[in-house]
Amino acid sequence: MRKASGLAWFGGLLADMLLLALFLLFGLALLNILIQTIVLIVGLFRTAEAARVAATVSKTLADEIAEPGRFGRDVKDLLIALGCAIAAAIAYFGFLKLRRKYLHLFVEAGFESFVSKRYLVAREGGKLVGLITVVSVLGVAVGTMALIVVLSVMQGFDDQLVKKFMGVFSHINVQADSRYVSSRVIPEDEANRIMEAISKRPFVQGVAPIIDYECVVRNDAKSQAARRIGFALIRGIDVEREKSVTQFTTYVRQGEALPKDGEVVIGERIAQRLNVFIGDDIIAMGEPAQTANRIAIKQGRLKVIGTFSSGLYDVDDKFMYTTIKTVQDLRMMEDGGYEAIHIKVDKPELVHDYAVQLAPDIPRYFGYRTWQELNPDFFAALWTEKVAMFIILLLIILVASFNIVGTLVMTVVQKTRDIGVLKSMGATNGMVLRIFLWHGFLIGLIGTSLGVVWGLRLCRFVERDIEQIFHLPGSVYGIDRLPVIVEPELIVMLAGCALLVCILASLIPAWQAARLHPVEALRYD
């Protein structure tokens, strides 16, 4: 082989990149045809359903189901997708023919890569090998696409859950450390001093005091049979300050969001369990009080003025909030005080760094907990779920890699005499090994690139146009479309993993090809 010239190397690289780009464009066009076909079929089913509804229920409801004018739009979109696919196919196969015809002009680009590309695009390898190669590429592409779409949707749902979690709980909770003080109550004057100092920090967006009380609650039914009893966490809040820290007021579905003394806003699920409605009273069991003859349980009567739904089951099932004064009365805190100070920052992901910066503003006998530490099991479960799904979907690519093994094994068998000729002409075992590693790498590169393009296209469709196929009931899930977050770092990592699996799958066939003895290879018929 002659020494590679810069012009030949650069020309070969540009030609290969253009060929790959045209192939990806053709693959994207085929995916668009599939998507538009599914959309058209779903539209036809909805039209048939609308006809049935119009005949049995109402024409108004039928119009909502059928979406007048949709059939024409779907047919138009499908025809556009077909036209784009035909144009992409002409461009790709035309350039592929030119590339195959003039591939020898770029032989200087590297012996191993030249031979491997020749094996990949040459026709004399047989239809079976070509078919298995196509299946291998599609297997890697589908696996990569599934990884990207599923993990991006999961990331979207995780982001929604985290936002809901941080809308209920603060980013940083400051409270007295039980290792240094016997009482966890923060005096009001000291709490005000701490909040004033914390609020001056540029990254702090809100700070407010809270006081929690876990107790037994029941409805105010007169008859014993109608009484419902439950366990609840009642949070006392500073109504004005709390709006800058959490989003409870935005979660209120019915009634009022800002309680006064003696009023409470409760979660929808606990309202259903207690069978209470807006305007009803609930009885909260307070602290025991010593009387002359016995110990009596203090009872507080709270009027329900609103219900909220945060989207978090435990919160909606056990949580209610009222004013700080109301909870202080239930706990018989005659000297007042708060239980904790919670803080909202501008960048939740930097919460640990911010907590360190807040240390000078907090007395040494105080501690803090970040939003990640408030419910570690919750976030650990999200992480475990994502890792488990990544491993499961990676198995799809692993299965596709077996096709690569089969493709290379058949290529080695068919090219045994060629290998013998190359070795007799001076090719080393390492050169033969690299030829078939390049072959597997190219299959993996094409499949992974196609999978990334397909995955990004499906993510865009899911995020913007998925309602053309199905609707998410917002009243059930709290969202009317699938949330999708595409992270570039995640895409690069997934593509790298898929490509690595393909390269590893090429090792055994490449090693077997490198071990062939030239004399035995030349005898092969």
C-alpha positions in Angstrom: 0.0 0.0 0.0 1.2 3.5 -0.8 1.5 6.1 1.9 -1.7 8.0 2.5 -2.0 11.4 0.9 -3.8 14.2 2.8 -6.1 14.9 -0.1 -7.1 11.2 -0.6 -7.7 10.8 3.1 -9.8 14.0 3.3 -11.7 13.1 0.2 -12.5 9.6 1.5 -13.6 11.0 4.8 -15.9 13.5 3.2 -17.4 10.9 0.9 -18.0 8.5 3.8 -19.6 11.2 5.9 -21.9 12.3 3.1 -22.9 8.7 2.4 -23.7 8.2 6.1 -25.7 11.5 6.2 -27.7 10.4 3.1 -28.4 7.0 4.7 -29.6 8.6 7.9 -31.8 11.0 6.0 -33.3 8.0 4.1 -33.8 6.1 7.4 -35.4 9.2 8.9 -37.8 9.5 5.9 -38.8 5.8 6.3 -39.5 6.4 10.0 -41.7 9.4 9.1 -43.7 7.2 6.7 -44.2 4.7 9.5 -45.3 7.4 12.0 -47.7 9.1 9.5 -49.1 5.7 8.6 -49.9 4.9 12.2 -51.4 8.4 12.6 -53.6 7.9 9.6 -54.8 4.4 10.8 -55.6 5.9 14.2 -57.5 8.7 12.6 -59.6 6.2 10.5 -60.4 4.3 13.7 -61.5 7.6 15.4 -63.6 8.5 12.4 -65.4 5.1 12.7 -65.8 5.6 16.4 -67.2 9.1 15.8 -69.8 7.7 13.4 -70.9 5.2 16.0 -71.0 7.9 18.8 -73.0 10.3 16.5 -75.6 7.6 15.9 -76.0 6.6 19.5 -74.9 9.5 21.8 -74.4 13.0 20.4 -73.0 14.7 17.3 -71.0 17.2 19.4 -69.1 14.4 21.2 -68.6 12.7 17.8 -67.0 15.9 16.4 -64.5 16.0 19.3 -63.5 12.4 18.7 -63.3 12.6 14.9 -61.5 16.0 14.7 -63.0 17.3 11.5 -60.5 17.8 8.7 -58.0 15.4 10.2 -58.2 12.8 7.5 -57.1 15.2 4.8 -54.3 16.5 6.9 -53.1 13.0 7.7 -53.2 12.0 4.0 -51.3 15.1 3.1 -48.6 14.5 5.7 -48.2 10.9 4.5 -47.8 11.9 0.9 -45.2 14.5 1.9 -43.3 11.8 3.9 -43.5 9.5 0.9 -42.1 12.2 -1.4 -39.2 12.9 1.0 -38.4 9.2 1.3 -38.3 8.8 -2.5 -36.0 11.8 -2.9 -33.8 10.6 -0.1 -33.6 7.1 -1.6 -32.6 8.4 -5.0 -29.9 10.5 -3.4 -28.6 7.7 -1.2 -28.6 4.9 -3.7 -27.2 7.1 -6.4 -24.3 8.3 -4.3 -23.8 4.7 -3.0 -23.3 3.5 -6.6 -20.8 6.3 -7.2 -19.0 5.5 -4.0 -18.8 1.8 -4.8 -17.6 2.5 -8.3 -14.8 4.9 -7.3 -13.9 3.4 -3.9 -10.5 2.5 -5.2 -9.6 6.1 -5.6 -9.4 6.4 -1.8 -7.3 3.3 -1.2 -4.7 5.6 0.4 -7.1 6.3 3.3 -5.9 3.2 5.1 -5.5 -0.5 4.1 -7.7 -2.0 6.9 -10.5 0.5 6.6 -10.5 0.3 2.8 -10.8 -3.5 2.8 -13.5 -3.5 5.5 -15.6 -0.9 3.6 -15.1 -2.9 0.5 -16.5 -6.0 2.2 -19.4 -3.8 3.5 -20.6 -2.3 0.2 -19.5 -5.0 -2.2 -22.2 -7.2 -3.9 -20.1 -10.3 -4.3 -20.5 -11.2 -0.6 -23.9 -12.9 -1.3 -27.5 -11.9 -0.6 -27.6 -13.8 2.7 -24.6 -11.9 4.1 -26.1 -8.6 2.9 -29.5 -9.5 4.5 -27.9 -10.4 7.9 -25.9 -7.2 7.7 -29.1 -5.2 7.3 -30.7 -7.1 10.2 -27.7 -6.4 12.3 -27.8 -2.6 11.5 -31.5 -2.5 12.2 -31.2 -4.4 15.5 -28.6 -2.0 16.8 -30.7 1.0 15.5 -33.9 -0.2 17.2 -32.1 -1.0 20.5 -30.5 2.4 20.5 -33.7 4.1 19.6 -35.6 2.3 22.4 -32.9 3.3 24.9 -33.1 7.0 24.0 -36.9 7.2 23.9 -37.6 5.3 27.0 -34.9 6.9 29.1 -35.8 10.4 27.8 -39.5 9.8 28.8 -38.4 8.4 32.1 -36.2 11.5 32.7 -39.2 13.7 31.9 -41.4 11.9 34.4 -38.6 12.0 37.0 -38.3 15.7 36.4 -42.1 16.2 36.9 -41.9 14.1 40.1 -39.0 16.1 41.4 -40.7 19.4 40.7 -43.8 18.2 42.5 -41.7 17.0 45.4 -39.8 20.3 45.6 -43.1 22.2 45.3 -44.2 20.5 48.5 -40.9 20.4 50.4 -38.3 23.0 50.5 -34.8 22.8 49.1 -33.1 23.3 52.5 -34.6 22.7 56.0 -32.8 24.3 59.0 -33.7 23.0 62.4 -32.3 22.5 65.9 -29.9 19.5 66.2 -31.2 17.1 68.9 -27.5 16.2 69.7 -26.9 19.7 71.1 -30.3 20.9 72.4 -33.1 19.1 74.3 -35.9 21.1 72.6 -36.2 21.3 68.8 -38.3 24.5 69.1 -36.6 27.6 67.6 -37.6 30.8 69.5 -39.3 33.4 67.3 -36.7 36.1 67.9 -33.8 33.8 67.0 -35.7 32.4 64.0 -36.3 35.9 62.7 -32.7 36.8 63.0 -31.7 33.6 61.1 -34.2 34.3 58.4 -33.1 37.9 57.9 -29.5 36.8 57.5 -30.4 34.0 55.1 -32.6 36.1 52.9 -29.7 38.4 52.1 -27.9 35.7 50.2 -28.2 36.2 46.5 -29.1 32.6 45.7 -32.0 32.5 48.2 -35.4 33.0 46.6 -37.5 32.5 49.7 -37.4 31.6 53.4 -40.2 30.8 55.8 -40.8 29.2 59.2 -42.9 26.1 59.7 -44.1 23.9 62.5 -45.3 20.3 62.0 -47.6 18.2 64.1 -48.5 14.6 63.6 -51.8 13.6 65.1 -55.0 11.7 64.8 -57.9 13.5 63.0 -61.5 12.7 62.4 -64.6 14.2 60.8 -67.2 15.9 62.9 -70.0 13.4 62.2 -72.7 13.3 64.9 -73.3 9.5 64.6 -70.7 7.0 65.6 -71.3 5.0 62.4 -70.5 8.0 60.1 -67.2 8.9 61.9 -64.0 8.5 60.0 -60.6 8.6 61.7 -57.2 9.0 60.1 -53.6 10.0 60.7 -52.4 13.3 59.4 -49.4 15.6 59.4 -50.6 19.2 60.0 -48.2 21.9 59.0 -48.3 25.4 60.3 -47.1 28.0 57.8 -46.6 31.7 57.6 -49.2 32.3 54.9 -47.4 35.2 53.2 -43.9 33.9 53.4 -44.7 30.3 52.4 -45.7 31.4 48.9 -42.1 32.2 48.1 -40.9 28.8 49.2 -43.4 26.1 48.2 -46.2 25.8 45.7 -49.0 24.6 47.9 -51.3 27.5 46.9 -51.0 26.4 43.2 -52.0 22.9 44.0 -55.4 23.8 45.5 -58.2 22.4 43.3 -61.3 23.6 45.2 -61.9 26.3 47.8 -59.4 28.8 49.1 -55.7 28.4 49.3 -54.7 30.8 52.2 -56.1 29.6 55.6 -56.7 31.8 58.6 -56.4 30.8 62.3 -58.7 27.8 62.9 -58.9 27.0 59.1 -57.2 24.2 57.2 -56.5 23.1 53.6 -56.2 19.3 53.2 -55.2 16.8 50.6 -57.8 15.4 48.3 -57.2 11.8 49.4 -57.4 12.4 53.1 -60.6 14.4 52.5 -62.1 11.4 50.8 -61.0 9.1 53.6 -62.5 11.3 56.2 -65.5 12.0 54.1 -65.3 15.8 54.6 -66.1 18.6 52.2 -65.3 22.3 52.0 -67.1 24.0 54.9 -67.0 20.9 57.1 -65.1 20.7 60.4 -62.4 18.2 61.3 -61.3 17.4 64.9 -57.6 17.2 65.5 -56.3 15.5 68.6 -53.8 17.8 70.4 -51.4 17.3 73.2 -52.6 15.7 76.4 -53.3 18.1 79.2 -53.3 17.5 83.0 -56.5 18.5 84.7 -57.5 18.2 88.4 -58.8 14.6 88.1 -57.4 13.2 84.9 -55.4 13.7 81.8 -57.5 15.1 79.0 -56.7 15.2 75.3 -56.9 18.7 73.8 -59.1 18.8 70.7 -58.9 21.4 68.0 -61.7 22.1 65.7 -60.5 23.1 62.2 -62.7 24.3 59.3 -61.9 22.9 55.9 -61.7 25.8 53.4 -59.9 24.0 50.5 -58.5 20.8 49.1 -55.2 20.4 47.1 -53.7 17.7 44.9 -49.9 17.7 44.6 -49.6 14.5 42.5 -47.7 12.8 45.3 -49.7 10.0 46.9 -48.3 10.3 50.5 -48.7 14.0 50.6 -52.3 14.0 49.3 -53.1 11.2 51.7 -51.7 12.5 54.9 -50.9 16.2 54.6 -52.8 19.4 55.5 -51.7 22.9 56.3 -52.9 25.8 58.4 -51.5 28.8 60.2 -48.6 28.6 62.6 -50.8 29.9 65.5 -53.3 27.1 65.0 -50.6 24.4 65.3 -49.0 26.2 68.3 -52.4 26.0 70.0 -52.7 22.3 69.2 -49.3 21.6 70.7 -49.9 24.0 73.6 -46.8 26.0 72.8 -47.4 29.0 75.1 -44.0 30.5 74.4 -44.5 30.2 70.6 -41.6 29.4 68.4 -41.1 27.4 65.2 -39.9 23.9 64.5 -37.9 24.6 61.3 -37.0 27.2 58.8 -37.2 26.1 55.2 -35.4 27.8 52.3 -35.8 27.9 48.5 -32.7 28.5 46.3 -32.3 29.4 42.6 -30.5 26.2 41.6 -31.6 23.1 43.5 -28.8 20.9 42.0 -26.3 23.1 43.9 -28.1 22.8 47.2 -25.1 21.2 49.1 -22.8 24.1 48.0 -25.4 26.6 49.1 -25.9 24.9 52.5 -22.1 25.3 53.1 -22.3 29.0 52.3 -25.2 29.4 54.7 -23.3 27.9 57.6 -22.1 31.2 59.0 -25.7 32.4 59.2 -26.8 29.3 61.2 -25.9 28.7 64.9 -23.6 25.7 65.4 -26.3 23.8 67.3 -28.5 23.9 64.2 -28.4 21.3 61.4 -29.8 21.3 57.9 -31.3 18.7 55.5 -31.5 19.1 51.8 -34.4 18.2 49.6 -32.5 15.0 48.5 -32.1 14.0 52.1 -35.7 14.6 53.1 -36.8 11.5 51.3 -33.8 9.4 50.2 -35.8 6.3 49.4 -37.9 8.2 46.9 -34.9 9.4 44.9 -33.0 6.1 45.3 -36.0 4.4 43.8 -36.0 6.8 40.8 -32.3 6.1 40.2 -32.7 2.3 40.6 -35.6 2.3 38.2 -33.6 4.2 35.5 -30.6 2.0 35.9 -32.7 -1.2 35.7 -34.4 0.1 32.6 -31.1 1.0 31.0 -29.8 -2.6 31.6 -32.9 -4.2 30.3 -33.0 -2.2 27.1 -29.3 -2.7 26.6 -30.1 -6.3 26.2 -31.8 -5.5 22.9 -28.5 -4.1 21.6 -26.7 -7.2 23.0 -29.1 -9.4 21.0 -28.4 -7.4 17.9 -24.7 -7.8 18.6 -25.1 -11.6 18.1 -26.3 -10.8 14.6 -23.0 -8.9 14.1 -21.1 -12.0 15.2 -23.1 -14.1 12.7 -22.4 -11.5 9.9 -18.7 -11.5 10.6 -18.5 -15.3 10.9 -20.2 -15.7 7.5 -18.0 -13.0 6.0 -14.8 -14.8 7.3 -16.0 -18.1 5.9 -16.8 -16.5 2.5 -13.5 -14.5 2.4 -11.2 -17.3 3.6 -9.4 -17.4 0.3 -9.1 -13.6 0.3 -7.6 -13.7 3.7 -5.1 -16.3 2.5 -4.2 -14.1 -0.5 -3.7 -11.1 1.8 -1.5 -13.0 4.2 0.6 -14.4 1.4 1.1 -10.8 0.1 2.4 -9.7 3.5 -0.6 -8.9 5.6 0.0 -9.5 9.2 -2.4 -11.1 11.8 -2.9 -7.6 13.3 -3.9 -6.2 9.9 -6.5 -9.0 9.3 -7.7 -8.5 12.9 -8.2 -4.8 12.3 -10.0 -5.4 9.0 -12.8 -7.3 10.7 -12.9 -5.1 13.7 -13.4 -2.2 11.3 -16.2 -4.2 9.7 -18.0 -4.6 13.0 -17.3 -1.0 14.0 -18.9 0.2 10.8 -22.0 -1.9 11.3 -22.2 -0.6 14.9 -21.6 3.0 13.8 -24.3 3.0 11.1 -26.8 1.2 13.4 -26.0 3.5 16.4 -26.2 6.7 14.2 -29.5 5.5 12.7 -30.8 4.7 16.2 -29.9 8.1 17.5 -31.6 9.9 14.6 -34.7 7.7 15.1 -34.7 8.2 18.8 -34.5 12.0 18.6 -37.3 12.0 16.0 -39.5 9.8 18.1 -38.8 12.0 21.2 -39.9 15.0 19.3 -43.0 13.3 18.1 -43.9 12.1 21.6 -43.3 15.5 23.1 -45.3 17.5 20.5 -47.7 15.3 18.5 -48.4 12.1 20.5 -52.0 13.3 21.0 -52.5 12.3 17.3 -52.3 8.7 18.5 -53.7 8.8 22.0 -54.6 11.4 24.7 -53.5 11.3 28.3 -56.4 12.1 30.7 -55.0 15.1 32.6 -57.5 14.6 35.4 -55.9 11.2 36.1 -52.2 11.7 35.5 -52.0 15.4 36.2 -50.4 15.9 32.7 -52.0 15.9 29.2 -48.8 14.8 27.3 -45.8 12.6 27.9 -42.9 14.7 29.3 -39.7 14.2 27.4 -36.3 15.5 28.4 -33.4 14.8 25.9 -30.1 15.2 27.6 -27.1 15.4 25.2 -24.8 13.7 27.8 -27.2 10.8 28.0 -27.4 10.5 24.2 -23.6 10.4 23.9 -23.4 7.8 26.7 -26.0 5.6 25.2 -24.4 5.8 21.7 -21.0 5.0 23.2 -22.4 2.0 25.0 -24.1 0.6 21.9 -21.0 1.1 19.8 -18.8 -0.5 22.4 -21.1 -3.6 22.5 -20.8 -3.9 18.7 -17.0 -3.6 18.8 -16.8 -6.3 21.5 -19.0 -8.5 19.5 -16.6 -8.3 16.6 -13.6 -9.5 18.6 -14.1 -13.2 18.4 -14.7 -13.4 14.6 -11.9 -11.0 13.9 -9.6 -13.1 16.1 -10.6 -16.3 14.3 -9.8 -14.6 11.0 -6.4 -13.4 12.1 -5.5 -16.9 13.2 -6.1 -18.5 9.8 -3.0 -20.0 8.2 -2.4 -18.7 4.7 -1.7 -22.1 3.2 -4.9 -23.6 4.7 -6.9 -20.5 3.7 -5.8 -20.8 0.1 -6.9 -24.5 0.0 -10.4 -23.5 1.1 -13.0 -23.8 -1.6 
